Amino acid sequence: MKKPKSDPKNKSKWQSFLDIQNQEMPQTGMTPRVPVWKKNKATLWHYPVKKKRYSVPLVFIYSLVTKPFILDLGPGNSLIETFGKEGYEVYLLDFGIPGFEDGNISIDDYILDYIQKAVQRVLRHSGAKEVTLLGSCIGGTLAAMYATIAEEPIKNLILSVAPIDFEHVPQFDQWAEAMREGRVSFDEILDVFQIVPAKAVKSGIRLITSPVYFSPLLSLLYRADDENYVKRWRRFNAWTNDHIPLTSGAVKQMSQDLVLDNKLIKGTLKIRGKKAKLNKINANLLVIASQNDRLVPNAMISPIMGAVSSLDKTLHLLDSGHAQMYSEDTLPSYYKEWLPERSGPIGQ
């Protein structure tokens, strides 16, 4: 009986899959940019646009726990690059990587000393009269909190998978209950270490989302002979493994004000004494949630729709998980259909 011949195509994929670890890591963050403002570890980046088609600039406010290069993974795989090609002037507030010396930085500090100051600089630098805020994950929570007390003109507020209602926190309900009852407290540990290390942040996120980390490897194996796909996969995978430490000040305030007391959705939150009620938000609102998000499920996001005063508000549900890898050189439909008419088209 003859021995079946191996499939050279499958062999090629296996060999390509095994060779990936020996290949040079593809570069990320390749869209041209210039720093226009800095504070401590944070940088406000400006991405010059070749042909400006809209008068209202975009200001990205990204998460405190992951690096923002997912917004600019690589050519043809970059939300920032695509917005620029569409004619939007783009800015990104990168909070940087905090160290031990930054332990006292609180959520109030991030909102008033970083986000508000960055928006003021965007308005001066761009000469625009209004801005669009686009906040992702915890960055979206911060953007919403800032929008409640902002004196600066916010025309559009876009919140992408941003937790707002912390009544039920996935996988951590038992911890939250123990903290509410005073049976658990991390304050003493936080006071000693001043930051939550990046490895601890990664472990916490993996605890919730671990089941989804197997299928991407299968996808990589199946398409290991597709050079462009491999580059996209490796950039995205690098982002999922590259987390940022959290300051003890931010963790304490988030734990108490958001997770335990749920002040944002209840309307009892204060930011340095200023009442931060969601009903003060009247900007055009686009909320993006996902039906398969284990980290920030729709139930944590959608309640904002009934809490704001915005007359123009849209909730868009995705079928994907928490993070999206932009693999096409075009804007997702929910941006392409919603944002242009609300961004001050030039010459129209």
N, C-alpha and C positions, 0 to 999 in steps of 0.2 A: 504494500500500500504506500503510495507516494505521500511524502510529507507536505502539507499545505504550504504554499508560498506566503511569506509575510507581505503585507500590504505596504509598499514603499511610501505611500502617502502618510499612513499612520506612523510609520517609523520616522518619517521626516518631522512630524508633529512632536513625537516623543523626544527626539533629539533636540529640536528647537526649544522645547519646554525645559529640558535639562540644561541647555546652554545659556538660558536667560540670565541666571545668576552670575555668569562670567562676563556679561555685557556691561558696558558703561551706562550708568544711570542717565536717562534723557533729561535734558535741562527743563526747568519749569520757570514760570514768570518771565516770559520773553517779550511781552508787549512793552514797547518803549514807555518810560515813565520818568517823572522828575519829582523830587521831594519839594513841597511848598511850605511845610510847617513841621516842626518837631517839638515834642515835649517828653522829657524823660526817655523812656524806651519806645514811645509811640512815634509814628511817622504818618503824615498825610501825603499820599501820593496823587499826582495828577497825570492822567494819560492823555496827552495832546491828541486832538482829533483833526484829521486832515481836511474834512469838509463838514463843518458844523451845520446840522439841519434842525436842531432844537435849542431853544433858548434856556430851558430849565435843565441844569446839570444834575447828574446822578451822584449821590454820595453813598458808597457802600460802608455799612457798619457791620463788621464781621464778629464772629464768636470770640469769647475769651479763652476757650479751651482748645481750639484748633487753629492752625495757621491759615491765612487767607489765600494761599496760592492755589487752592482748588478753583478759585474764580479765574485763574489764568494759568491753567496747566500746561498748555503748549499751543502752537499754531493750529487753528482749526478745532481746538479743544479748549476754548477760552471764552467765558461769558463776557469778560471785560473787553477783549479784542472785538467780539461781535457787536457789542454796544457801540464801540468806536466806529466800526465800519458802517453802522446804521446812522451815524451822525450825532451820537450823544457825547457830550463832554463828561468824562468819568473821573471821579475821585474815590480813593479808598483810604479809610482810616485803619491803619495796622497798629494794634495796641502794643505789639512787640512782645518780648519775653520777660516777665517780671522776675526779679531776684529777691533774696532775703531782705534787702534794704527797702523793698516796695511793699512789705507785708501789710502796712496800714492803709493801702489804697482801697477804698470802699466803692460800692456801686454809685453812691452819691458823687464821689470824685470822678469816676469814669464818665458819668453823665455831664456834670457841670464843667469839669476842668479839661476834659478830653473831647467828648462829642460836641458839646456846645461851642467850645473854642474852635474846633475843626470846621463846623458849619459856618461860623462867622468868617473864618479864613477863606472858605470856598466862595462865599458871597463876594468878598473883596477881590479875590483872585480872578474869578470868572466874570465879575461885573453883572451877575445875574440878580434878579429881584426875588426869586424863589428857588427852592431846591426840591429835589425828589430824594427822600431817604429810603434806602433799600437795606433792611436789616435781616441777617440770617441767624437762625438758632438763638442763642443767648444774646447775640448782637441785635436781633430783632426785638427781644424783650427790652433791651436797653434803649433802642430807638423809640419804642412805644412809650417808655417811661419819660424819655426826653421830650417827646412830642406833647406830653401833657403839661409841661411847664415852659416850653420853648417860647421865647420872645421873637425868634427868627422866623421868617415866613416859610412854612412847609406846604408846598402845593400838593405833593403826593407822598403817601406813606405806603411802602411795600414791605410786608412782613412774610418771610419765608421760613416755614417750619419753626416758628418762634413760640415758645411756651408763654402763656398769659394766665391761664387758670391752673393753679397748683392744688386744687382740691384733692385730686388723686394723682400721685406721682408713680408711674409704672415701676414695678420691681422694688420700690423703696417705701411703699405704704407702711410697712411694719416699722422701718427705721423712723419714719416721720411720726408715727403714733408714739413710739418710745420717747422721741425728743419732745413731743408736745406734753407728755406726762412727766417729763423730767427724769426719766430713767436712763437716758443717754445724753451725753454732752461732749463735744469735741473741742470746746473753747480752750481748755488748758493745753491740749496738744497743738492747736493752731497758734497759740501765744508763744509756744516754744519754737516751732519750726517756721512760723511766719508765712510760709507758702505750702500749698498742696503740690507735691512734685508731679511732673508731667507723667511719670510712670503710674502714679496712683490715679490720675485723671483718666489715662488710657484704660486702666483696669476697671474703673467704674463704668465707663462707656461699654467696654467689651462684656461686662456682666449682663448688661441689658440686651445688647445686639449680637452676642456671640453666634447664634444660629445662622446669621446671614454671611459669615465670613468663610464658609466652605464653598458655596456655589461660585464665587468669583474665581477660585482656583480651577474649578472645572471648566469655566468659560475660557480661562487662559490656556488650559491644555488643549481645548477644542480648536482654538484659533492661534496656537503658538507659532504657526508658520505665516501669520499675517503681521508683517513688521509694524505697520501703522497701529493696529489694534494693540500689539504688545507694548508699544510706547505709551499709548493712552492708559492702558491697564497699570503699567508700572508707575506712572505719575500719580494716578489716583490711589494706588496702593500705598505709595510713599506718604501721601497726605493722610490716609487713615491711620498710619502708624506714627505720625508726627504731632504730638500734642504739646500743650503749653501749660506751665504751672499756673495755679490760681492763687491770688493773694488771700491771706487769712481774713483781711478786712472785707473782701468781696464775698467770700464763702460765708462768713458770719452773717452778713446782711442778707444775702440770698436765702440762707437757711431760716433766719428769723422772719424777715418781712415777706418773703415769697412762699417758701415751702411750708412753714409752720402757721403763719398768720394769713397767708393768701391775700395780702393787702392790695395788690394791684387790681385784681378783678372786683374786690369788695369796695374799692374807692376810699380806703383809709391810709394809703401810702403817702409819705411825705419825703421830699428830697431837700435836705438842708432846710427844713421848716416849711417848704412850699408844698401845698396840697397837689398831689399828682393823681388827679382823677381822669379816668379814660374818657369821660364825657366832655372833657375839654378839647379832645381831638376832633377837628372838623375837616381835616385834609382828605382829599380823595384817597380811598383806602383799597388796596389790593392785598388779600390774605391768601397765601399759598400753603396748603396743608397736604398731607399724604395719608392715604387710607391704610398703608402698610408700614407706617412709621412706629417702631417699637420704642424709640427714644422720646419722641414728642408726638404722641397720637393726636388726632384731630380734636379730641375732647379737650385738650389743653389749649387749643388755638381758637376754635370757632366761637367761643363765648364773647370774644372781643367784638364780634359783629353787632351784638345787641347792646354793647356798652358805650360805643363812641357816638358822637353827634354828627358824624359824616353823613351827608345825604347821598354821596356817590361812593358806594362800597360794594366790593365783589369778593366772593370766596371761591377759590379754584382748588379742586381736589385732584391730586395726582395719584397714579397707581403705583408709583415707585416707593422706595424707603426714605430714610431721613436725608441722605446725601444723594445728589444727582450729578452724574458725570456728563458734561455737555460734549457730545461727540460729533455734532454737526455744525457746519459753519453758518448757522442761522440762529436767530433768537427763538426760544420756545414760544409757542403760540400764545400763551397767557400773557407774555410781555409784548409780543408783536401786535396783538389785537387791542390791548388795554392802554399801553403807555403813550404811543405817539400823539394822539389827539389831546392828551393831558400834559404835554411837555412843551407847549408853545412852539409849534412848527414854524420855521423861519421861511418867509416868502410865500405863505399860504393864507 
